[in-house]
Amino acid sequence: MLYDLHTHTKASDGKLSPKDLIDEAVKLKLPGIAITDHDTVSGLHEAMDYQIHVKNQIEVIPGIEMNTEMDGSEVHILGYYIDHFNSHLCERLQELKESRLKRAKMMVKKLKAMGYRITFEQVQQLAENDLIARPHIAQVLVHNNSIFSVKEAFEKLIGRGRPAYVPRYKFFPQEAVDLIKSAKGIPVLAHPGLINKQEIIEEIVAMGIEGIEVYYPEHSSKQIEKYKNLAVNNNLLITGGSDYHGPGMKVITCNLGSVGITPDLMKEIKIFYNKNR
């Protein structure tokens, strides 16, 4: 069985609570998962408290996925084994949360002006917390029968360059790497195959990245080989995960535990962490 090191909960744009996500992973007999919500650690409190009750069945790794931008390309940085009580990290995340709220309001306003049935109150109610992401907006559009699917919402309306898209607050990979390290975590470049400008990957690696998400649902076998070689040549950890958002979520059509890393690769991550943190 694989360690799934890329999952999301209701704390960001997933469907399940941290407890329910862990329970699902236990049912699948996964040896471990990392909870990596977008720009928040709010779900980690529940997750790590609950892990005490299931520690003999599964390992839960506290993580995060930070959304950054570089040269017009989205760059996501994963962090593993972070101290989710770190004050510097929490303060910066609060600022990012507030910027997400403003961005969501602007996107809803654009959609309404285009004639789509949607209110910000609906988006807030669906999100169930104050961290709002684009998938929440997409789900409301689907619920209101304004669009067929979450994927279609991104492709036609709220994806980069689409009519209702609003650029995110400028947050750069280097700051994400530094924040994760300040919280004693391991910074990892997420799904490099999704980065538009592949030439910037070498520059991101030079920022102090300590791992690469080689195994990812949308990576082809050729890309997996490419990023595996990049990791080996730069002495970087190899990670992987499903990017699971919960049942019925079509942002990434992949089941929990279907993509990840072997126990041997997980052992290398633990050795690195214990040695360097």
Secondary structure as a PSIPRED ss2 file (coil, helix, strand):
# PSIPRED VFORMAT (PSIPRED V4.0)

   1 M C   1.000  0.000  0.000
   2 L C   1.000  0.000  0.000
   3 Y E   0.000  0.000  1.000
   4 D E   0.000  0.000  1.000
   5 L E   0.000  0.000  1.000
   6 H E   0.000  0.000  1.000
   7 T E   0.000  0.000  1.000
   8 H C   1.000  0.000  0.000
   9 T C   1.000  0.000  0.000
  10 K C   1.000  0.000  0.000
  11 A C   1.000  0.000  0.000
  12 S C   1.000  0.000  0.000
  13 D C   1.000  0.000  0.000
  14 G C   1.000  0.000  0.000
  15 K C   1.000  0.000  0.000
  16 L C   1.000  0.000  0.000
  17 S C   1.000  0.000  0.000
  18 P H   0.000  1.000  0.000
  19 K H   0.000  1.000  0.000
  20 D H   0.000  1.000  0.000
  21 L H   0.000  1.000  0.000
  22 I H   0.000  1.000  0.000
  23 D H   0.000  1.000  0.000
  24 E H   0.000  1.000  0.000
  25 A H   0.000  1.000  0.000
  26 V H   0.000  1.000  0.000
  27 K H   0.000  1.000  0.000
  28 L C   1.000  0.000  0.000
  29 K C   1.000  0.000  0.000
  30 L C   1.000  0.000  0.000
  31 P C   1.000  0.000  0.000
  32 G E   0.000  0.000  1.000
  33 I E   0.000  0.000  1.000
  34 A E   0.000  0.000  1.000
  35 I E   0.000  0.000  1.000
  36 T C   1.000  0.000  0.000
  37 D C   1.000  0.000  0.000
  38 H E   0.000  0.000  1.000
  39 D C   1.000  0.000  0.000
  40 T C   1.000  0.000  0.000
  41 V C   1.000  0.000  0.000
  42 S H   0.000  1.000  0.000
  43 G H   0.000  1.000  0.000
  44 L H   0.000  1.000  0.000
  45 H H   0.000  1.000  0.000
  46 E H   0.000  1.000  0.000
  47 A H   0.000  1.000  0.000
  48 M H   0.000  1.000  0.000
  49 D H   0.000  1.000  0.000
  50 Y H   0.000  1.000  0.000
  51 Q H   0.000  1.000  0.000
  52 I H   0.000  1.000  0.000
  53 H H   0.000  1.000  0.000
  54 V H   0.000  1.000  0.000
  55 K C   1.000  0.000  0.000
  56 N C   1.000  0.000  0.000
  57 Q C   1.000  0.000  0.000
  58 I C   1.000  0.000  0.000
  59 E E   0.000  0.000  1.000
  60 V E   0.000  0.000  1.000
  61 I E   0.000  0.000  1.000
  62 P E   0.000  0.000  1.000
  63 G E   0.000  0.000  1.000
  64 I E   0.000  0.000  1.000
  65 E E   0.000  0.000  1.000
  66 M E   0.000  0.000  1.000
  67 N E   0.000  0.000  1.000
  68 T E   0.000  0.000  1.000
  69 E E   0.000  0.000  1.000
  70 M E   0.000  0.000  1.000
  71 D C   1.000  0.000  0.000
  72 G C   1.000  0.000  0.000
  73 S E   0.000  0.000  1.000
  74 E E   0.000  0.000  1.000
  75 V E   0.000  0.000  1.000
  76 H E   0.000  0.000  1.000
  77 I E   0.000  0.000  1.000
  78 L E   0.000  0.000  1.000
  79 G E   0.000  0.000  1.000
  80 Y E   0.000  0.000  1.000
  81 Y C   1.000  0.000  0.000
  82 I C   1.000  0.000  0.000
  83 D C   1.000  0.000  0.000
  84 H C   1.000  0.000  0.000
  85 F C   1.000  0.000  0.000
  86 N C   1.000  0.000  0.000
  87 S H   0.000  1.000  0.000
  88 H H   0.000  1.000  0.000
  89 L H   0.000  1.000  0.000
  90 C H   0.000  1.000  0.000
  91 E H   0.000  1.000  0.000
  92 R H   0.000  1.000  0.000
  93 L H   0.000  1.000  0.000
  94 Q H   0.000  1.000  0.000
  95 E H   0.000  1.000  0.000
  96 L H   0.000  1.000  0.000
  97 K H   0.000  1.000  0.000
  98 E H   0.000  1.000  0.000
  99 S H   0.000  1.000  0.000
 100 R H   0.000  1.000  0.000
 101 L H   0.000  1.000  0.000
 102 K H   0.000  1.000  0.000
 103 R H   0.000  1.000  0.000
 104 A H   0.000  1.000  0.000
 105 K H   0.000  1.000  0.000
 106 M H   0.000  1.000  0.000
 107 M H   0.000  1.000  0.000
 108 V H   0.000  1.000  0.000
 109 K H   0.000  1.000  0.000
 110 K H   0.000  1.000  0.000
 111 L H   0.000  1.000  0.000
 112 K H   0.000  1.000  0.000
 113 A H   0.000  1.000  0.000
 114 M C   1.000  0.000  0.000
 115 G C   1.000  0.000  0.000
 116 Y C   1.000  0.000  0.000
 117 R C   1.000  0.000  0.000
 118 I C   1.000  0.000  0.000
 119 T C   1.000  0.000  0.000
 120 F H   0.000  1.000  0.000
 121 E H   0.000  1.000  0.000
 122 Q H   0.000  1.000  0.000
 123 V H   0.000  1.000  0.000
 124 Q H   0.000  1.000  0.000
 125 Q H   0.000  1.000  0.000
 126 L H   0.000  1.000  0.000
 127 A H   0.000  1.000  0.000
 128 E C   1.000  0.000  0.000
 129 N C   1.000  0.000  0.000
 130 D C   1.000  0.000  0.000
 131 L C   1.000  0.000  0.000
 132 I C   1.000  0.000  0.000
 133 A C   1.000  0.000  0.000
 134 R H   0.000  1.000  0.000
 135 P H   0.000  1.000  0.000
 136 H H   0.000  1.000  0.000
 137 I H   0.000  1.000  0.000
 138 A H   0.000  1.000  0.000
 139 Q H   0.000  1.000  0.000
 140 V H   0.000  1.000  0.000
 141 L H   0.000  1.000  0.000
 142 V H   0.000  1.000  0.000
 143 H H   0.000  1.000  0.000
 144 N C   1.000  0.000  0.000
 145 N C   1.000  0.000  0.000
 146 S C   1.000  0.000  0.000
 147 I C   1.000  0.000  0.000
 148 F C   1.000  0.000  0.000
 149 S C   1.000  0.000  0.000
 150 V H   0.000  1.000  0.000
 151 K H   0.000  1.000  0.000
 152 E H   0.000  1.000  0.000
 153 A H   0.000  1.000  0.000
 154 F H   0.000  1.000  0.000
 155 E H   0.000  1.000  0.000
 156 K H   0.000  1.000  0.000
 157 L H   0.000  1.000  0.000
 158 I H   0.000  1.000  0.000
 159 G C   1.000  0.000  0.000
 160 R C   1.000  0.000  0.000
 161 G C   1.000  0.000  0.000
 162 R C   1.000  0.000  0.000
 163 P C   1.000  0.000  0.000
 164 A C   1.000  0.000  0.000
 165 Y C   1.000  0.000  0.000
 166 V C   1.000  0.000  0.000
 167 P C   1.000  0.000  0.000
 168 R C   1.000  0.000  0.000
 169 Y C   1.000  0.000  0.000
 170 K C   1.000  0.000  0.000
 171 F C   1.000  0.000  0.000
 172 F C   1.000  0.000  0.000
 173 P H   0.000  1.000  0.000
 174 Q H   0.000  1.000  0.000
 175 E H   0.000  1.000  0.000
 176 A H   0.000  1.000  0.000
 177 V H   0.000  1.000  0.000
 178 D H   0.000  1.000  0.000
 179 L H   0.000  1.000  0.000
 180 I H   0.000  1.000  0.000
 181 K H   0.000  1.000  0.000
 182 S H   0.000  1.000  0.000
 183 A C   1.000  0.000  0.000
 184 K C   1.000  0.000  0.000
 185 G C   1.000  0.000  0.000
 186 I E   0.000  0.000  1.000
 187 P E   0.000  0.000  1.000
 188 V E   0.000  0.000  1.000
 189 L E   0.000  0.000  1.000
 190 A C   1.000  0.000  0.000
 191 H C   1.000  0.000  0.000
 192 P H   0.000  1.000  0.000
 193 G H   0.000  1.000  0.000
 194 L H   0.000  1.000  0.000
 195 I C   1.000  0.000  0.000
 196 N C   1.000  0.000  0.000
 197 K C   1.000  0.000  0.000
 198 Q H   0.000  1.000  0.000
 199 E H   0.000  1.000  0.000
 200 I H   0.000  1.000  0.000
 201 I H   0.000  1.000  0.000
 202 E H   0.000  1.000  0.000
 203 E H   0.000  1.000  0.000
 204 I H   0.000  1.000  0.000
 205 V H   0.000  1.000  0.000
 206 A C   1.000  0.000  0.000
 207 M C   1.000  0.000  0.000
 208 G C   1.000  0.000  0.000
 209 I C   1.000  0.000  0.000
 210 E C   1.000  0.000  0.000
 211 G E   0.000  0.000  1.000
 212 I E   0.000  0.000  1.000
 213 E E   0.000  0.000  1.000
 214 V E   0.000  0.000  1.000
 215 Y E   0.000  0.000  1.000
 216 Y C   1.000  0.000  0.000
 217 P C   1.000  0.000  0.000
 218 E C   1.000  0.000  0.000
 219 H C   1.000  0.000  0.000
 220 S C   1.000  0.000  0.000
 221 S H   0.000  1.000  0.000
 222 K H   0.000  1.000  0.000
 223 Q H   0.000  1.000  0.000
 224 I H   0.000  1.000  0.000
 225 E H   0.000  1.000  0.000
 226 K H   0.000  1.000  0.000
 227 Y H   0.000  1.000  0.000
 228 K H   0.000  1.000  0.000
 229 N H   0.000  1.000  0.000
 230 L H   0.000  1.000  0.000
 231 A H   0.000  1.000  0.000
 232 V H   0.000  1.000  0.000
 233 N H   0.000  1.000  0.000
 234 N C   1.000  0.000  0.000
 235 N C   1.000  0.000  0.000
 236 L C   1.000  0.000  0.000
 237 L E   0.000  0.000  1.000
 238 I E   0.000  0.000  1.000
 239 T E   0.000  0.000  1.000
 240 G E   0.000  0.000  1.000
 241 G C   1.000  0.000  0.000
 242 S C   1.000  0.000  0.000
 243 D C   1.000  0.000  0.000
 244 Y E   0.000  0.000  1.000
 245 H C   1.000  0.000  0.000
 246 G C   1.000  0.000  0.000
 247 P C   1.000  0.000  0.000
 248 G C   1.000  0.000  0.000
 249 M C   1.000  0.000  0.000
 250 K C   1.000  0.000  0.000
 251 V C   1.000  0.000  0.000
 252 I C   1.000  0.000  0.000
 253 T C   1.000  0.000  0.000
 254 C C   1.000  0.000  0.000
 255 N C   1.000  0.000  0.000
 256 L C   1.000  0.000  0.000
 257 G C   1.000  0.000  0.000
 258 S C   1.000  0.000  0.000
 259 V C   1.000  0.000  0.000
 260 G C   1.000  0.000  0.000
 261 I E   0.000  0.000  1.000
 262 T C   1.000  0.000  0.000
 263 P H   0.000  1.000  0.000
 264 D H   0.000  1.000  0.000
 265 L H   0.000  1.000  0.000
 266 M H   0.000  1.000  0.000
 267 K H   0.000  1.000  0.000
 268 E H   0.000  1.000  0.000
 269 I H   0.000  1.000  0.000
 270 K H   0.000  1.000  0.000
 271 I H   0.000  1.000  0.000
 272 F H   0.000  1.000  0.000
 273 Y H   0.000  1.000  0.000
 274 N H   0.000  1.000  0.000
 275 K H   0.000  1.000  0.000
 276 N H   0.000  1.000  0.000
 277 R C   1.000  0.000  0.000
